Amino acid sequence: MTAGETGLERTRGRLSLKLDAKRLGGDLLVVITGGAAHIGAVGAGTNCNNMASSSVITLPGHRDDRIAKDAAERISRKTGSNCVVVVGIHYDRITDQEIKELIIMGNSLIDELEEIL
């Protein structure tokens, strides 16, 4: 990542996701937002003895936990370091299909970040 920071985006129709990542020493802070940005869930990942694990905190009324937890664990596995992923995605009247699309887009952003790392 150039100068310790990177920004990536994906757009499909009305949906758009943005990923910003920043190095904090040997650790990584990642923020994934889409639509009305906010904090919906926070995932923390670690890699100890080549065993990656993650935990998540989801704020009441939000469903951003799946992306946060999966991303934190994947990034920690890839980097061998600690990672915190903050996710906040909100679109009014979102459909089940659009939720599936956002998950695919989120995974694509994490794939790209892993390539950069």
Residue pairs with C-beta under 8 A, 6 or more apart in sequence:
1 21
1 23
1 116
1 117
4 22
4 23
5 20
5 21
5 22
5 23
6 19
6 20
6 21
6 113
6 116
7 18
7 19
7 20
7 21
8 18
8 19
8 20
8 109
8 112
8 113
9 16
9 17
9 18
9 19
9 109
10 16
10 17
10 105
10 108
10 109
11 17
12 101
12 105
13 101
14 91
15 34
15 35
15 91
15 98
15 101
15 102
15 105
16 34
16 35
17 32
17 33
17 34
17 89
17 102
17 105
17 106
17 109
18 32
18 33
18 34
19 30
19 31
19 32
19 109
19 110
19 113
20 30
20 31
21 28
21 29
21 30
21 31
21 113
22 28
22 29
22 30
23 29
26 81
26 82
27 81
27 82
27 83
27 84
28 75
28 79
28 81
28 82
28 83
28 84
28 117
29 83
29 84
29 86
30 71
30 72
30 75
30 83
30 84
30 85
30 86
30 113
31 85
31 86
31 87
32 67
32 68
32 71
32 85
32 86
32 87
32 88
32 89
32 106
32 109
33 87
33 88
33 89
34 88
34 89
34 90
34 91
34 102
35 89
35 90
35 91
35 92
36 90
36 91
37 88
37 90
38 88
38 90
39 59
39 86
39 87
39 88
40 58
40 59
40 62
40 63
40 64
40 65
40 68
40 87
40 88
40 89
40 90
41 56
41 57
41 58
41 59
41 62
41 64
41 65
41 67
41 68
41 69
41 86
41 87
41 88
42 56
42 57
42 68
42 84
42 85
42 86
42 87
43 54
43 55
43 56
43 65
43 67
43 68
43 69
43 70
43 71
43 72
43 73
43 84
43 85
43 87
44 54
44 55
44 56
44 72
44 82
44 83
44 84
44 85
45 52
45 53
45 54
45 71
45 72
45 73
45 74
45 75
45 76
45 77
45 82
45 83
45 84
45 85
46 52
46 53
46 54
46 76
46 82
46 83
47 76
47 77
47 79
47 80
47 81
47 82
50 80
52 73
52 74
52 76
52 77
53 73
53 76
54 69
54 70
54 72
54 73
54 76
55 69
56 65
56 68
56 69
56 72
58 64
58 65
58 68
62 88
64 87
64 88
64 89
65 87
66 103
67 85
67 87
67 89
67 102
67 103
67 106
68 85
68 86
68 87
70 107
70 110
71 83
71 85
71 87
71 106
71 110
72 83
72 84
72 85
74 110
74 114
75 83
75 85
75 110
75 113
75 114
75 117
76 82
76 83
78 114
78 117
79 117
87 106
89 102
91 98
